[in-house]
Amino acid sequence: MNLRFTKMHGLGNDFMVIDGVRQSVALSASTIRQWADRHFGIGFDQLLLIEPAESTEADFRYRIFNADGGEVAQCGNGARCFARFVQDQGLSTRNPLRVRTAQDVLELFIQDDGQISVSQGVPRWSPTEIPLQVAEQALRYTLDVAGREVTFGAVSLGNPHAVVLVDALEQAEVASVGALLATHPQFPQGVNVGFMQVIQSDVIRLRVFERGVGETLACGSGACAAVAVGQRWGLLKSQVQVRLPGGELSIEWQAANQKAPLILTGPAIRVFEGVIETC
C-alpha cells in the first residue's frame, strides 16, 4: 500500500504531514521511528496526522507524534504547517480553522501576508495539570539534576514545558541538562525544556530540548511557554519577538487576563511531496 505525505517545516522544525481524511492511515510507534530516521527514513522532528473531526466543535482532528513514536498533545510550529497543508490541499477554505488536539480546540488564522497565527490556548500553571510532582504551585521550582540544582518555571500548553533562564545562550547546557530535565522523574510525562536569554523586554533568544526528539531548530509551544513564564516573572512585555536557531516567531499574551490565549505567529513552508510504501 502506498501512502502520500508532504514534508514541511516551521523555522526548521520539520514534519511529515499525512492526510488521514482522503486516505486510510495505520500508524505504529516502530513505523514512526523508522520514518523519522534521517539516514534510513524520511527524517522529521514530528509526524502530523490530519483526521476528520469527531464533532461539530472543530473542522479537523490534529494529532502529533514525536520522532520516538510517542503521541503528544501540542505543537505550535506543526499547527501552522497543518493550516498551510489544509489550504494547499483544498481540504478546507475556512479561515480561521478550528482543530481538535488531544486536549484543546485551537484556532488557526492564515494572514494576508502568508504568515499563520495560532491560538495556543490558555497557560495552565497548576502542577497537577503540567504535570509536575511538587508539593505546591510556585513561580519558580528547583530540582536536583545529576547532583546540581536547576531552577525553572513550569507551564502546560497542552504539553509540559520547563523554562530555564540563562545569561548566555551559547553556553547553555542544552544537550546535557535538557536531556536530564526532560526525563526527570518528577515530570511523569516528561517535559520540553526551554533555555531563555532575555535580550530586552520584547526580545528573547531561545533553545529548546524537546522530549522524545532532542534539540530542535524551533519549537512554537516552547516559545509560547518561555514568553508566558517570562511575563509571570515580570521580565517581558505582552508582545515578544522570539529568536530561535531556525528563525523568529512573534508571541502575544495579555498576562493580566488569566483567560487570554497565547497567539503565535510565524511562517509554514512546504518542502516536497512524496509517496512511501507501507506494509
Secondary structure, DSSP 4 states (H G I P E B T S, - for coil): -EEEEEEEEETTEEEEEEE-SSS-----HHHHHHHH-TTTS---SEEEEEEE-SSTT-SEEEEEEETTS-EES--HHHHHHHHHHHHHTTS---SSEEEE-SS-EEEEEE-TTS-EEEE----B--TTTTT---SS--S-EEEEETTEEEEEEEEESSSEEEEEE-S-GGG--HHHHHHHHHT-TTSTT--EEEEEEEEETTEEEEEEEETTTEEES--HHHHHHHHHHHHHTT---SEEEEEETTEEEEEE--TTSTTPPPEEEE--EEEEEEEEE--
